[in-house]
């Protein structure tokens, strides 16, 4: 907000300098007393403009009509005297003085009353718009944080129990599982706070997640994870795919054969395709836990906030398999600070 106010201060300064130069050019050649006249005009205009500006700032939006109009009357009635003070020609009687007073009132005071009102209204409109956008941005960022943090806590507890079992049995996989969990937690707590992360890091996170989930199964890897294309330079919003993968585990049958859950990540040009397919479990506890669960609405909301008009989500449910295909277009090839989709983006 301070930056906006500084911009307006500079605009005021530039406009007053231009106005002063215009007055000087207008009076210099036609008047021997142009210095005094110029000073009188500029001081009168400054007095009218900023007195009324301050009056509007003080009583804007308040029920102080009487105080405002009293102040306005004081400004209008006193302003012409400033110019008359610098005007060396003495009036020829009361009538001449009154005529000059009316002329300066109409030609200088009233126009600058209007200009100060226009400036006050413009500044208020701009400041209110910026405030509104800041509030919208904060609301979007809060919603993104909330959506991003909705990782199933049961996964963490189950993983800790599985690691405890490995450690208790002194299994060789125990230390590696601890390191994978530490990497996963570090990514979730610290690295995912950035607006975008390298796609390679997001894939490492998914691989750690799959490895830790595999501790629940004795068979060979039940997830067939394929990564294709050049991912080195691509960046993506963090924790965007985890809900889809988590749902694939959640809504699959209890017994899974190797490769039953299929995950494919492909980068082609500036387009990223993420697909996940899982067999559908026969016993669905409730409508909330049906295939897709709360993960899909979560992902949809984040995509609308982060990639408006740049994504598609296709869902295929055959009754035996559930498939989600996510496409993101215009993928960024370098780190950047992706902001919420607001007016100033």
C-alpha positions in Angstrom: 0.0 0.0 0.0 2.9 2.4 0.8 4.2 1.8 -2.7 0.8 2.9 -4.3 0.8 6.0 -2.2 4.4 6.9 -3.2 3.4 6.5 -6.9 0.5 9.0 -6.3 2.9 11.4 -4.6 5.2 11.3 -7.7 2.2 11.8 -10.0 1.1 14.9 -8.0 4.6 16.3 -8.0 5.0 15.9 -11.8 1.6 17.3 -12.6 2.2 20.4 -10.4 5.6 21.0 -12.0 3.9 20.8 -15.5 1.1 23.1 -14.3 3.6 25.7 -12.9 5.6 25.7 -16.2 2.3 26.2 -18.1 1.3 29.2 -16.0 4.8 30.7 -16.3 4.7 30.3 -20.1 1.3 31.9 -20.2 2.1 34.9 -18.1 5.7 35.7 -18.7 5.3 37.4 -22.1 2.1 39.3 -21.3 2.7 40.6 -17.8 5.6 42.6 -16.3 4.5 41.4 -12.9 4.3 37.7 -13.9 6.4 36.4 -11.0 3.9 37.7 -8.4 0.9 36.6 -10.5 2.4 33.1 -11.0 3.1 32.8 -7.3 -0.4 33.8 -6.4 -2.1 31.4 -8.9 0.0 28.4 -7.8 -0.4 29.1 -4.1 -4.1 29.6 -4.5 -4.4 26.3 -6.5 -2.3 24.4 -4.0 -4.4 25.8 -1.1 -7.7 24.9 -2.7 -6.6 21.5 -4.0 -5.0 20.1 -0.9 -7.4 21.7 1.6 -10.3 20.1 -0.1 -8.3 16.9 -0.6 -7.6 16.7 3.2 -11.3 17.5 3.9 -12.5 14.7 1.7 -9.9 12.3 3.3 -11.1 13.2 6.7 -14.8 13.0 6.2 -15.0 10.3 3.4 -17.5 7.7 4.3 -18.4 9.4 7.6 -21.7 11.1 8.6 -20.2 14.6 8.9 -22.0 16.4 6.1 -22.3 19.6 8.2 -18.6 19.7 9.1 -17.6 18.9 5.5 -19.8 21.7 4.0 -18.6 24.2 6.6 -15.0 23.4 5.7 -15.8 23.6 2.0 -17.4 27.0 2.5 -14.3 28.2 4.4 -12.0 27.1 1.5 -14.1 28.7 -1.2 -14.6 32.0 0.7 -10.9 32.4 1.7 -9.1 31.1 -1.4 -9.5 34.2 -3.7 -7.9 36.4 -1.1 -4.5 34.6 -1.6 -4.5 35.5 -5.3 -5.7 39.1 -4.6 -2.8 39.5 -2.1 -0.3 38.9 -4.9 -2.3 40.9 -7.5 -0.7 44.4 -7.2 -3.5 46.3 -9.0 -5.8 47.8 -6.4 -9.5 47.4 -7.1 -11.4 50.6 -7.9 -14.0 50.4 -5.2 -16.1 47.6 -3.7 -17.7 46.7 -6.9 -14.4 46.2 -8.7 -13.1 44.1 -5.7 -16.2 42.0 -5.8 -15.9 41.4 -9.5 -12.3 40.3 -9.2 -13.3 38.1 -6.3 -16.0 36.4 -8.4 -13.7 36.0 -11.4 -11.0 34.2 -9.4 -13.6 32.2 -7.6 -15.0 30.9 -10.8 -11.7 30.6 -12.8 -9.4 29.1 -10.1 -11.2 28.0 -7.0 -14.2 26.0 -8.3 -12.2 24.1 -11.0 -9.6 23.0 -8.4 -12.3 22.0 -6.0 -13.5 19.6 -8.7 -10.0 18.4 -9.5 -9.2 17.6 -5.9 -12.5 15.7 -5.6 -11.6 13.8 -8.8 -8.1 13.0 -7.5 -9.5 11.8 -4.1 -12.1 9.6 -5.8 -9.4 8.1 -8.2 -7.0 7.4 -5.4 -9.7 5.8 -3.2 -10.8 3.6 -6.1 -7.2 2.5 -6.8 -6.4 1.8 -3.2 -9.6 -0.1 -2.6 -9.0 -2.2 -5.7 -5.5 -3.0 -4.5 -6.7 -3.9 -1.1 -9.4 -6.1 -2.5 -6.9 -7.9 -4.7 -4.5 -8.4 -1.7 -7.4 -9.9 0.3 -8.2 -12.2 -2.7 -4.6 -13.2 -3.0 -4.4 -14.0 0.7 -7.6 -16.0 0.5 -6.2 -17.9 -2.5 -2.9 -18.6 -0.8 -4.7 -19.7 2.4 -6.8 -22.1 0.3 -3.8 -23.4 -1.5 -2.0 -24.0 1.7 -5.0 -25.8 3.1 -5.5 -28.0 0.0 -1.8 -28.7 -0.2 -1.7 -29.8 3.5 -4.5 -32.4 3.1 -2.2 -35.4 3.0 -3.7 -38.5 4.7 -2.2 -38.7 8.2 -2.9 -42.4 8.3 -0.2 -42.9 5.8 2.4 -41.4 8.1 1.2 -43.5 11.1 1.1 -46.7 9.1 4.6 -46.0 7.7 6.0 -45.4 11.2 4.5 -48.7 12.3 6.0 -50.5 9.4 9.4 -48.9 10.0 9.1 -49.8 13.7 8.5 -53.5 12.6 11.6 -53.4 10.3 13.7 -51.9 13.0 12.5 -54.4 15.6 13.3 -57.3 13.2 16.6 -55.6 12.4 15.7 -55.8 8.7 18.2 -54.4 6.2 15.5 -52.2 4.7 14.9 -50.4 8.0 17.6 -47.6 7.6 16.6 -47.0 4.0 13.0 -46.7 5.0 13.9 -44.1 7.7 15.8 -42.1 5.1 12.9 -42.2 2.6 10.5 -41.0 5.3 12.9 -38.2 6.3 13.2 -37.1 2.6 9.4 -37.3 2.2 8.8 -35.2 5.4 11.5 -32.7 4.4 9.8 -32.2 1.1 6.3 -31.8 2.5 7.3 -29.4 5.3 10.0 -27.3 3.7 10.5 -27.6 0.0 6.8 -27.6 -0.9 6.4 -24.1 0.5 7.8 -22.8 -2.8 5.3 -21.8 -5.5 7.0 -24.3 -7.9 9.5 -27.1 -7.6 11.7 -29.0 -10.1 9.6 -31.8 -11.6 12.4 -34.2 -10.9 12.1 -33.4 -7.2 8.4 -34.0 -7.3 9.0 -37.4 -9.0 11.5 -38.3 -6.2 8.8 -37.5 -3.7 6.4 -39.8 -5.4 9.0 -42.6 -5.6 9.7 -42.2 -1.9 5.9 -42.4 -1.2 5.6 -45.6 -3.4 8.6 -47.2 -1.7 7.2 -46.5 1.8 3.7 -47.8 0.8 5.4 -50.9 -0.6 6.3 -51.8 3.0 2.7 -52.9 3.5 3.0 -55.6 0.7 5.1 -58.7 0.5 4.7 -59.1 -3.2 7.0 -57.4 -5.8 6.2 -53.7 -6.4 2.5 -53.3 -6.9 3.0 -49.9 -8.5 4.2 -49.8 -12.1 5.7 -46.3 -12.2 6.9 -45.0 -15.6 8.6 -41.7 -16.2 9.1 -40.5 -19.8 10.5 -37.4 -21.4 12.9 -34.6 -20.5 12.1 -33.4 -17.0 15.4 -31.7 -16.1 14.2 -28.1 -16.7 10.5 -28.5 -16.0 8.9 -27.0 -12.9 5.5 -27.8 -11.3 3.4 -26.8 -8.4 4.3 -29.0 -5.5 2.2 -31.9 -4.1 -0.1 -31.8 -7.1 -0.1 -35.6 -7.8 0.0 -37.1 -4.4 -3.7 -37.0 -3.8 -4.4 -39.0 -7.0 -1.8 -41.6 -6.1 -3.0 -41.8 -2.5 -6.6 -42.4 -3.8 -5.3 -45.2 -6.0 -4.1 -47.0 -3.0 -7.1 -46.2 -0.9 -9.7 -47.4 -3.3 -7.9 -50.5 -4.6 -8.7 -54.0 -3.3 -6.8 -55.1 -0.1 -4.9 -57.7 -2.1 -3.0 -56.3 -5.1 -0.8 -58.1 -7.6 2.5 -56.6 -8.8 1.8 -53.7 -11.2 -1.9 -53.4 -10.4 -1.5 -49.7 -9.9 -0.2 -48.0 -13.0 1.3 -44.5 -12.9 2.7 -42.8 -16.0 4.4 -39.4 -16.1 5.3 -38.0 -19.5 6.7 -34.7 -20.6 6.4 -33.7 -24.2 7.4 -30.2 -25.2 5.6 -27.9 -22.7 2.9 -30.5 -21.9 2.9 -32.8 -18.9 0.7 -35.8 -18.7 0.1 -37.6 -15.5 -2.1 -40.7 -15.4 -2.9 -43.2 -12.7 -5.0 -46.3 -12.9 -6.0 -48.7 -10.2 -8.4 -51.6 -9.8 -11.7 -50.7 -8.1 -12.4 -52.3 -4.7 -15.8 -54.0 -4.5 -16.6 -52.8 -0.9 -17.0 -49.0 -1.0 -17.8 -47.8 2.6 -19.7 -44.6 1.7 -20.3 -42.1 -1.1 -17.5 -40.0 0.3 -15.0 -42.8 -0.2 -16.1 -43.7 -3.7 -13.4 -43.9 -6.4 -11.9 -40.5 -6.8 -12.7 -39.6 -3.1 -11.9 -36.2 -1.9 -8.5 -36.3 -3.8 -10.1 -35.3 -7.1 -12.0 -32.2 -5.8 -8.8 -31.2 -4.0 -6.7 -31.5 -7.2 -9.4 -29.7 -9.3 -9.4 -26.7 -7.0 -5.7 -26.4 -7.0 -5.5 -26.7 -10.7 -8.2 -24.0 -11.2 -6.2 -21.7 -8.9 -2.7 -22.4 -10.3 -3.3 -23.4 -13.9 -6.5 -21.7 -15.1 -7.2 -22.6 -18.7 -4.0 -24.6 -18.9 -5.2 -28.1 -17.8 -7.6 -30.9 -18.5 -8.7 -33.8 -16.2 -10.2 -36.9 -17.8 -11.8 -39.6 -15.7 -12.6 -43.2 -16.8 -14.4 -45.6 -14.6 -15.1 -49.0 -16.2 -16.3 -50.6 -12.9 -13.2 -52.7 -12.8 -10.5 -50.0 -13.2 -10.5 -46.3 -12.3 -8.3 -44.0 -14.4 -7.4 -40.3 -14.0 -5.5 -38.5 -16.8 -4.2 -35.0 -16.0 -2.7 -32.8 -18.7 -1.0 -29.5 -17.9 -0.1 -27.3 -20.9 2.3 -24.4 -21.0 4.6 -26.1 -18.5 7.3 -23.7 -17.2 10.9 -24.6 -18.1 12.6 -22.5 -15.4 11.9 -21.5 -11.8 9.4 -18.8 -11.4 7.0 -17.4 -8.8 3.6 -18.5 -10.0 1.0 -16.3 -8.4 -2.7 -16.7 -8.0 -4.9 -15.7 -10.9 -5.8 -12.2 -10.0 -6.3 -8.9 -11.8 -2.7 -7.8 -11.7 -1.2 -11.1 -13.0 
